[in-house]
Amino acid sequence: MKRNLIFLIFFCGLLSAQQIRTAQLFNPQSNDLSPFINIKNDYLIFSFDDMEGGSKRFDYKIVRYDRFWQPSSLFLSEYISGYETNYIRDYRSSFNTRVNYTHYEVQIPNRDFSFKLSGNYGIQLLHPQNKSVILEKRFAVYENATAVGVHVERINGFNNENQRISVQVASTNQIDLTRNQQESMMVVLKNDNWNERIVLQQPVFAQAFQFTYNQMTNLFSGGVEYNWFDTKNSEIAGLTTEKIIRDDIYKVVLRPDAFAPDQTYLDRPDVNGNYYIRNDRIPNPLNAGSEADYMDVYFGLSQEKPAANESIFVYGAFNNFYPTPESILQYVPTTGLWETNILLKQGYYNYSYGIINNDTGEIDYDKISGSYWQTENKYSALFYYQPWGKRYDLLLGYGEGYSRPSQR
């Protein structure tokens, strides 16, 4: 599936300093990196590692966006109770690791602030000295004013590659949705990847308390199940690991990957691109934030040379599904493989390979691996609505659907 890169660059937090790594927004409610929480009682854990070590005062700032991810015009007091800027109190130095770092984390919301309005938000990490924005992670806060149902089905006649999405929105508190229908919007994204999304401005069927979005063009390519590697144990190589080199820093060489143009669908379990920080040698997995080591992970791909204006990159939630400089593969004549290495924290990772057009910034996630309608995918649907007479958007409902119902 091809997607333009402009929105992804805008949406995802980009690291402006190499010393900050493994920046996560972890969702304890879903036990993954899903950036969607209920306004009433859910929360996220924002965490990152400072590779310079020591202790610093890192401040963070909460900012609000409209449904198009443009800065909101609201006053702070209209959408937050408390302070927009606070400092991170919880930090720990790494323990028993070859690579030293300091781990920071904070729960959002917390005792310093809470959300008054649902909608789109971002948490910005500020530089300890000049208070410039180092990185930003964005998320959405929803309410249950509507019930959102998501249905996924196979579409015939499209080379058996696509999955069609239909969404139904029903008001749970008798809000007449047609009163301001033109200021409503449905966003559907695949596997929490904002670069694989569709935006629906108007429903096909509209009733006072129910909208239906079942356009025939609501299509996503099925893609493939993600590859995986496991570095939780630094002494024993995982099934997809060729070898572990124990140097001043662990080097993990993965088995080379290859995708045949005529291969059939391969069913294998994955976590839809997510990754989990873990270290099997520590008794309490909750301490992995400061007791998991960093390792150089070497990727290798057997693949024909792409077009002159294209680059191959490896992606997953660990790099926001985005082609960062270190994720771009280079051809190595001595091995006949496209290779790169990335410093990653110990754990379990999903990954795959994509193509980026260097002229247009367009990403093709399927050109290398192929696409199959059977692939298990998670689809998230977000229903935005601007109440009549108001000057702000609300996220009135959130729903999930899976291409295999048993995956719920």
C-alpha positions as CSV (number, residue, x, y, z in Angstrom):
1,M,0.0,0.0,0.0
2,K,1.3,3.4,-1.0
3,R,1.0,6.3,1.4
4,N,2.4,9.8,1.3
5,L,4.9,10.7,4.0
6,I,3.8,14.3,4.7
7,F,1.3,13.4,7.4
8,L,3.6,10.9,9.0
9,I,6.4,13.5,9.4
10,F,3.9,15.9,10.9
11,F,2.4,13.3,13.2
12,C,5.2,11.2,14.6
13,G,7.7,12.5,17.1
14,L,11.0,12.9,15.3
15,L,14.2,12.6,17.4
16,S,16.3,15.8,17.1
17,A,19.0,14.4,19.4
18,Q,20.6,10.9,19.0
19,Q,21.0,10.6,22.8
20,I,17.2,10.0,23.3
21,R,16.1,6.5,22.4
22,T,13.2,4.1,22.8
23,A,10.6,6.9,23.3
24,Q,7.3,5.1,23.9
25,L,3.7,5.8,24.7
26,F,2.7,2.6,26.3
27,N,-1.0,1.8,26.8
28,P,-1.5,-0.5,29.9
29,Q,-5.2,-1.0,29.1
30,S,-4.4,-2.7,25.8
31,N,-0.9,-3.8,26.7
32,D,0.6,-2.3,23.5
33,L,1.5,1.0,21.9
34,S,-2.1,1.9,20.9
35,P,-2.3,5.7,21.4
36,F,-6.0,5.9,22.2
37,I,-7.4,6.3,25.7
38,N,-10.8,6.9,27.3
39,I,-11.1,10.3,29.0
40,K,-12.7,8.9,32.1
41,N,-10.2,6.4,33.6
42,D,-7.5,5.3,31.1
43,Y,-3.9,6.5,31.0
44,L,-0.6,6.2,29.1
45,I,3.0,5.8,30.1
46,F,5.4,8.1,28.3
47,S,9.0,6.8,28.6
48,F,12.4,7.3,27.0
49,D,16.1,6.7,27.6
50,D,18.8,9.3,27.8
51,M,22.0,7.7,26.4
52,E,24.2,10.4,28.0
53,G,23.3,9.0,31.5
54,G,23.3,11.0,34.6
55,S,20.3,12.9,35.8
56,K,18.7,15.9,34.1
57,R,15.5,17.8,34.6
58,F,13.3,16.9,31.6
59,D,10.1,18.9,31.3
60,Y,7.2,17.9,29.2
61,K,4.3,19.9,27.7
62,I,0.8,18.8,26.7
63,V,-0.5,20.4,23.5
64,R,-3.9,20.1,21.8
65,Y,-4.7,19.7,18.1
66,D,-7.9,19.7,16.0
67,R,-9.1,16.8,14.0
68,F,-6.8,17.6,11.2
69,W,-3.8,17.7,13.6
70,Q,-3.5,21.5,13.3
71,P,-2.7,23.4,16.5
72,S,-5.9,24.2,18.5
73,S,-7.0,27.8,19.0
74,L,-8.5,27.0,22.5
75,F,-7.1,28.5,25.7
76,L,-5.3,26.0,28.0
77,S,-8.0,26.3,30.7
78,E,-10.6,25.1,28.2
79,Y,-9.1,21.7,27.6
80,I,-6.9,20.9,30.6
81,S,-7.3,21.1,34.4
82,G,-3.9,21.8,35.9
83,Y,-0.6,22.7,34.2
84,E,0.4,22.2,30.6
85,T,4.2,22.0,31.5
86,N,5.6,19.7,34.2
87,Y,8.8,17.9,34.9
88,I,9.4,14.2,35.0
89,R,10.1,13.0,38.5
90,D,10.6,9.2,37.9
91,Y,14.0,8.3,36.5
92,R,16.4,5.4,37.1
93,S,20.0,4.7,36.0
94,S,20.5,1.6,34.0
95,F,21.6,-1.4,36.1
96,N,23.8,-4.3,35.1
97,T,24.0,-3.3,31.4
98,R,26.9,-2.9,29.0
99,V,25.4,0.3,27.6
100,N,24.7,2.9,30.2
101,Y,21.7,5.2,30.1
102,T,19.0,6.8,32.3
103,H,15.4,5.8,32.0
104,Y,12.6,8.3,32.4
105,E,8.9,7.8,32.5
106,V,5.7,9.6,33.5
107,Q,2.0,8.7,33.5
108,I,-0.4,10.8,31.6
109,P,-2.7,12.2,32.8
110,N,-1.4,12.4,36.4
111,R,-1.8,14.5,39.6
112,D,-0.5,17.6,37.8
113,F,-3.2,17.7,35.0
114,S,-6.3,16.0,33.6
115,F,-8.2,16.4,30.4
116,K,-11.4,18.4,30.1
117,L,-12.1,17.7,26.5
118,S,-11.7,14.7,24.2
119,G,-9.7,15.0,21.0
120,N,-6.2,15.0,19.7
121,Y,-3.2,15.7,21.9
122,G,0.6,15.6,22.0
123,I,3.2,15.3,24.7
124,Q,6.4,17.2,23.9
125,L,9.7,16.4,25.6
126,L,11.7,19.7,26.2
127,H,15.4,20.2,26.2
128,P,16.8,20.5,29.7
129,Q,18.6,23.8,28.9
130,N,16.9,25.8,26.2
131,K,13.4,24.2,26.5
132,S,13.2,23.5,22.8
133,V,11.1,20.5,21.7
134,I,13.3,17.4,21.4
135,L,10.5,15.1,20.3
136,E,6.8,14.7,20.4
137,K,4.5,11.7,20.7
138,R,0.8,12.2,19.8
139,F,-2.3,10.4,21.0
140,A,-6.0,10.7,21.1
141,V,-8.4,10.9,24.0
142,Y,-12.0,9.7,23.3
143,E,-15.3,9.6,25.1
144,N,-18.2,7.1,24.8
145,A,-20.8,9.5,23.5
146,T,-21.1,7.2,20.5
147,A,-20.6,3.5,19.9
148,V,-18.3,2.7,17.0
149,G,-18.5,-0.7,15.3
150,V,-15.9,-1.8,12.8
151,H,-16.4,-4.6,10.3
152,V,-13.7,-6.0,8.0
153,E,-14.3,-8.1,4.9
154,R,-12.4,-9.5,1.9
155,I,-13.0,-7.8,-1.4
156,N,-13.1,-10.0,-4.5
157,G,-11.7,-8.7,-7.8
158,F,-8.7,-6.8,-6.4
159,N,-6.0,-9.4,-6.9
160,N,-7.0,-10.9,-3.5
161,E,-4.9,-8.3,-1.8
162,N,-7.4,-5.9,-0.1
163,Q,-9.6,-5.7,3.0
164,R,-12.7,-3.5,3.0
165,I,-13.7,-1.6,6.1
166,S,-17.2,-0.5,7.1
167,V,-18.0,1.5,10.2
168,Q,-21.2,2.3,12.0
169,V,-21.5,5.1,14.6
170,A,-24.5,5.2,16.9
171,S,-25.2,8.0,19.5
172,T,-25.4,6.6,23.0
173,N,-26.8,9.8,24.6
174,Q,-29.3,11.0,22.0
175,I,-27.0,13.5,20.3
176,D,-28.5,14.4,16.9
177,L,-25.5,13.8,14.7
178,T,-27.1,15.4,11.7
179,R,-27.4,18.8,13.3
180,N,-23.8,19.5,12.4
181,Q,-23.0,16.6,10.1
182,Q,-20.7,18.7,7.9
183,E,-18.3,19.0,10.8
184,S,-18.0,15.3,11.4
185,M,-15.1,13.1,10.3
186,M,-14.2,9.4,10.5
187,V,-10.6,8.3,10.5
188,V,-9.6,4.6,10.1
189,L,-6.1,3.4,10.5
190,K,-4.4,0.0,10.2
191,N,-2.3,-1.4,13.1
192,D,-1.9,2.0,14.8
193,N,0.2,3.2,11.8
194,W,-0.9,6.8,11.0
195,N,0.7,6.5,7.6
196,E,-1.8,3.8,6.7
197,R,-5.1,5.5,7.1
198,I,-8.3,6.7,5.3
199,V,-10.2,9.8,6.1
200,L,-14.0,9.9,5.5
201,Q,-15.6,13.3,5.6
202,Q,-19.2,12.2,5.2
203,P,-21.2,9.0,5.9
204,V,-23.0,7.1,3.1
205,F,-26.1,6.9,5.3
206,A,-27.0,9.5,7.9
207,Q,-29.8,9.3,10.5
208,A,-30.3,11.5,13.5
209,F,-28.6,9.0,15.9
210,Q,-26.6,6.9,13.5
211,F,-24.0,7.3,10.7
212,T,-22.8,4.5,8.4
213,Y,-19.5,4.6,6.5
214,N,-19.5,1.7,4.0
215,Q,-18.0,3.2,0.9
216,M,-16.7,0.6,-1.6
217,T,-13.5,2.6,-1.6
218,N,-12.8,2.0,2.1
219,L,-9.9,-0.3,1.1
220,F,-6.6,-1.3,2.8
221,S,-4.1,-3.7,1.4
222,G,-3.9,-6.7,3.6
223,G,-0.1,-6.7,3.6
224,V,1.7,-9.6,5.3
225,E,2.3,-10.8,8.9
226,Y,5.3,-9.1,10.4
227,N,8.7,-10.7,10.8
228,W,10.0,-10.9,14.4
229,F,13.1,-11.2,16.4
230,D,13.6,-11.9,20.1
231,T,16.6,-10.4,22.1
232,K,15.2,-10.9,25.6
233,N,17.9,-13.4,26.3
234,S,21.4,-12.1,25.5
235,E,23.0,-15.5,25.9
236,I,20.8,-17.7,23.7
237,A,20.0,-16.8,20.1
238,G,16.3,-16.7,19.1
239,L,14.9,-18.7,16.3
240,T,15.3,-15.8,13.8
241,T,18.8,-14.9,15.1
242,E,21.8,-16.2,13.3
243,K,24.4,-15.3,16.0
244,I,25.1,-13.1,18.9
245,I,28.5,-11.4,19.1
246,R,29.5,-10.5,22.7
247,D,31.7,-7.5,22.5
248,D,31.7,-4.2,24.5
249,I,28.2,-4.1,23.2
250,Y,26.1,-7.1,22.1
251,K,25.7,-7.5,18.3
252,V,22.7,-9.5,17.2
253,V,22.9,-10.7,13.6
254,L,19.4,-11.7,12.3
255,R,18.9,-14.4,9.7
256,P,18.6,-12.8,6.2
257,D,15.1,-12.3,5.0
258,A,13.8,-12.9,1.5
259,F,10.4,-12.5,-0.2
260,A,9.6,-14.4,-3.4
261,P,7.5,-12.6,-5.9
262,D,5.2,-15.6,-6.3
263,Q,5.1,-16.8,-2.7
264,T,1.8,-17.7,-1.1
265,Y,0.4,-16.3,2.1
266,L,2.3,-17.3,5.2
267,D,0.3,-17.5,8.4
268,R,2.4,-16.7,11.5
269,P,1.6,-14.9,14.7
270,D,2.6,-11.3,15.1
271,V,1.8,-8.3,17.3
272,N,0.9,-6.0,14.4
273,G,4.2,-4.2,14.4
274,N,4.5,-3.6,18.1
275,Y,7.5,-4.2,20.3
276,Y,8.0,-5.0,24.0
277,I,11.0,-4.2,26.2
278,R,12.0,-7.3,28.1
279,N,15.0,-9.0,29.7
280,D,14.6,-12.6,30.6
281,R,17.4,-12.5,33.2
282,I,15.6,-10.1,35.6
283,P,12.9,-11.5,37.9
284,N,10.5,-8.6,37.6
285,P,9.6,-7.5,34.0
286,L,8.5,-4.2,35.3
287,N,12.1,-3.3,35.8
288,A,13.0,-3.8,32.2
289,G,12.9,-0.1,31.6
290,S,16.2,0.3,33.4
291,E,17.6,-3.3,33.4
292,A,17.3,-4.2,29.7
293,D,20.4,-3.7,27.7
294,Y,21.0,-2.1,24.3
295,M,22.1,-4.2,21.4
296,D,23.2,-3.5,17.8
297,V,20.7,-5.4,15.6
298,Y,21.9,-6.3,12.1
299,F,19.2,-6.7,9.4
300,G,19.8,-8.4,6.1
301,L,17.5,-8.7,3.0
302,S,18.0,-10.6,-0.2
303,Q,16.3,-8.3,-2.7
304,E,16.7,-7.0,-6.2
305,K,18.0,-3.5,-6.6
306,P,15.2,-0.9,-6.3
307,A,14.7,2.0,-8.8
308,A,17.3,4.8,-8.8
309,N,15.0,7.1,-6.9
310,E,14.0,4.5,-4.3
311,S,15.4,3.2,-1.0
312,I,14.7,0.1,1.0
313,F,14.1,0.6,4.7
314,V,13.2,-1.6,7.7
315,Y,10.2,-0.5,9.8
316,G,8.0,-1.2,12.8
317,A,6.6,0.6,15.8
318,F,10.1,0.9,17.1
319,N,10.8,3.7,14.5
320,N,7.2,4.8,14.1
321,F,6.9,2.9,10.7
322,Y,9.1,5.7,9.4
323,P,12.3,5.5,7.2
324,T,14.9,7.1,9.5
325,P,18.5,7.4,8.3
326,E,19.7,4.3,10.3
327,S,16.8,2.2,8.9
328,I,17.8,2.7,5.3
329,L,19.5,-0.5,3.9
330,Q,22.7,-0.4,1.9
331,Y,23.8,-3.1,-0.6
332,V,26.9,-5.0,0.6
333,P,28.6,-6.8,-2.4
334,T,30.5,-9.3,-0.2
335,T,27.3,-10.8,1.2
336,G,24.9,-10.0,-1.7
337,L,22.5,-8.6,0.8
338,W,20.9,-5.2,1.6
339,E,21.9,-4.5,5.2
340,T,21.7,-2.0,8.1
341,N,22.2,-2.1,11.8
342,I,20.1,-0.3,14.5
343,L,20.8,0.2,18.2
344,L,17.7,-1.3,19.9
345,K,16.8,-2.1,23.5
346,Q,16.3,-5.7,24.5
347,G,12.9,-7.2,23.9
348,Y,10.6,-8.7,21.4
349,Y,10.2,-6.8,18.1
350,N,8.0,-7.0,14.9
351,Y,9.5,-5.6,11.7
352,S,9.1,-5.6,7.9
353,Y,10.6,-3.9,4.9
354,G,9.2,-1.1,2.7
355,I,10.2,1.2,-0.2
356,I,10.4,5.0,0.0
357,N,10.4,7.2,-3.1
358,N,13.2,9.7,-2.4
359,D,11.6,12.2,-4.8
360,T,8.1,12.3,-3.5
361,G,8.4,10.9,0.0
362,E,5.8,8.2,-0.8
363,I,6.0,5.0,1.0
364,D,5.1,1.6,-0.4
365,Y,4.8,-1.0,2.4
366,D,3.8,-3.9,0.1
367,K,6.2,-3.7,-2.9
368,I,8.8,-6.0,-1.3
369,S,6.7,-8.3,0.9
370,G,3.5,-8.5,-1.1
371,S,-0.1,-8.3,0.1
372,Y,-2.7,-10.9,1.0
373,W,-6.3,-10.5,2.0
374,Q,-5.9,-13.3,4.7
375,T,-3.4,-11.2,6.8
376,E,-4.5,-10.5,10.3
377,N,-4.8,-6.8,10.9
378,K,-6.2,-4.5,13.6
379,Y,-8.3,-1.5,12.4
380,S,-9.0,1.5,14.6
381,A,-11.9,3.9,13.9
382,L,-12.1,7.4,15.4
383,F,-15.2,9.5,15.1
384,Y,-14.6,13.3,15.4
385,Y,-17.5,15.7,15.7
386,Q,-17.8,19.5,16.3
387,P,-20.9,20.1,18.4
388,W,-23.3,22.8,17.1
389,G,-22.2,26.2,18.2
390,K,-18.8,25.1,19.5
391,R,-15.4,26.0,18.1
392,Y,-13.6,22.8,18.9
393,D,-13.6,19.1,17.8
394,L,-14.4,16.2,20.1
395,L,-13.5,12.6,19.7
396,L,-16.9,11.2,20.4
397,G,-16.2,7.5,19.9
398,Y,-13.5,4.9,19.2
399,G,-13.8,1.4,18.0
400,E,-11.7,-1.5,16.8
401,G,-12.1,-4.3,14.3
402,Y,-10.0,-7.2,13.2
403,S,-9.7,-9.0,9.9
404,R,-10.1,-12.2,11.9
405,P,-12.8,-11.9,14.6
406,S,-11.0,-14.4,16.8
407,Q,-8.2,-11.8,17.3
408,R,-10.4,-9.6,19.6
